[in-house]
Amino acid sequence: MTQDVGPATLRRITARLMPLFCLMYLIAYIDRQNVSYAKLQMADALGMSEAVYGLGAGLFFIGYFLFEAPANLVLARVGARVWFARIMATWGLITIALGFTDSPAMFYGLRFLLGAAEAGFFPGVLYVLTLWYPQAHRGRMIGAFMIASAVANAVGALIGGALLDLDGLLGLAGWQWVFIATGIPAVALAPYVLWRLPNGPDAAPWLGVEQRAWIEQTLRAEADASPDPGHASPWRAMLDRRVLLLALMYVGFPLAAYGLSYWLPTVVKGFGVSNTVNGMLNVIPWILVGLALWWLPRHAARVGYSAWHIAGPALVGAACLVLSVVVPGGVAKFALLCIAAPAIFAAQPVFWSLPPTFLRGAGAAAGIAAINSIGNLGGFVAQTVVPAIKQATGSDILPMLFPALCLTIAAGLVFLVLPQLSRAPVRDAGG
């Protein structure tokens, strides 16, 4: 086997897989976050209060929670190609159906179904990356994959505001266009995923025999070198103490992220700008998120893993959320939220490099899904509690104190949870 086969193989895998995964995640995230822009018209059109709308938006995460672990187990059995194509087609059709919502009950049902349909995509990609990349490279790949969420929020901000301004076109309201126009790309991409995505290295026609052998040997050597044999049963993996501790630690991150992304368009609307300008301003924090997701995993890999690569950004994000409540003036508040956004997201690639250090195979699929599904219940809490605080206080900015508190708790848990992973030593967890 030639000396440069490893780097050449990883470059080819990255060039073939990551653009597709990032495009899929971009579409998924837009379809998940379009509800924050539709809210600016939809709530009034259907007579829903902030709390009622927030409950409907948050029901996505209940469906996500209930179906995520089963979805990842199906993925491990049937393969990424068929399962990811199914996920995209169903979530796209449900998103389009949201454009024809005529009551709060229909909104509730479709948001729950959207969560159930998308369940398994994000943790599924994290699991699939363990089939293609050695541990030392996963942090950077997860960071690159998550940059798509920042791009999605930026693109979603631009098109969300613009679609709202199509109000009346072809007899449809602006909020209806938000759902219809963002659901179509997912349906359109599903056949391409079914055609082009291989289930694993052994099914990739663009890898040579030597390259496939290198991947297999490298991953096997890592597994053999680990002091932790992993779990033969995926259900036992989900109940592993370390999985549950990581899930508990993770809750604060999606809670703060969804609380911020759900509420940011409403905060900016308070500046008195148009829907289109609102969308343009909301691009700024997500550009910064993308830069942070690119930089922090590389910094962690260069200087060595530290708990502060997770806790540090969380504390910065919490501080900025608190200051955004305290400081006067809309510009200063918005600037602080622009710092909070990248801080909240930046630590997540480093965090997601931890589970594969002690999870393998179907156990990895189940364990990663369990961590993500439990953690994403924070999204449900954010999209129900934050609007309730808004309704109770009448303030557009005071609700930011709640995600700040949860993010601070998550940062503190980092120092309690990471020592519990000592059975599975972290090797270059930053990527």
HELIX and SHEET records of a PDB file:
HELIX    1   1 VAL A    5  ALA A   45  1                                  41    
HELIX    2   2 GLU A   50  VAL A   78  1                                  29    
HELIX    3   3 ALA A   80  LEU A   98  1                                  19    
HELIX    4   4 PRO A  104  GLU A  118  1                                  15    
HELIX    5   5 PHE A  121  TRP A  132  1                                  12    
HELIX    6   6 GLN A  135  LEU A  164  1                                  30    
HELIX    7   7 LEU A  169  GLY A  171  5                                   3    
HELIX    8   8 GLY A  174  ARG A  196  1                                  23    
HELIX    9   9 PRO A  201  ALA A  203  5                                   3    
HELIX   10  10 VAL A  209  ALA A  225  1                                  17    
HELIX   11  11 PRO A  234  MET A  238  1                                   5    
HELIX   12  12 ARG A  241  TYR A  250  1                                  10    
HELIX   13  13 GLY A  252  LYS A  269  1                                  18    
HELIX   14  14 ASN A  275  VAL A  303  1                                  29    
HELIX   15  15 TRP A  308  VAL A  326  1                                  19    
HELIX   16  16 GLY A  330  ALA A  346  1                                  17    
HELIX   17  17 GLN A  348  TRP A  352  1                                   5    
HELIX   18  18 PRO A  355  THR A  357  5                                   3    
HELIX   19  19 GLY A  361  GLY A  375  1                                  15    
HELIX   20  20 LEU A  377  THR A  393  1                                  17    
HELIX   21  21 LEU A  398  MET A  400  5                                   3    
HELIX   22  22 LEU A  401  VAL A  417  1                                  17    
HELIX   23  23 LEU A  418  LEU A  421  5                                   4    
END                                                                             
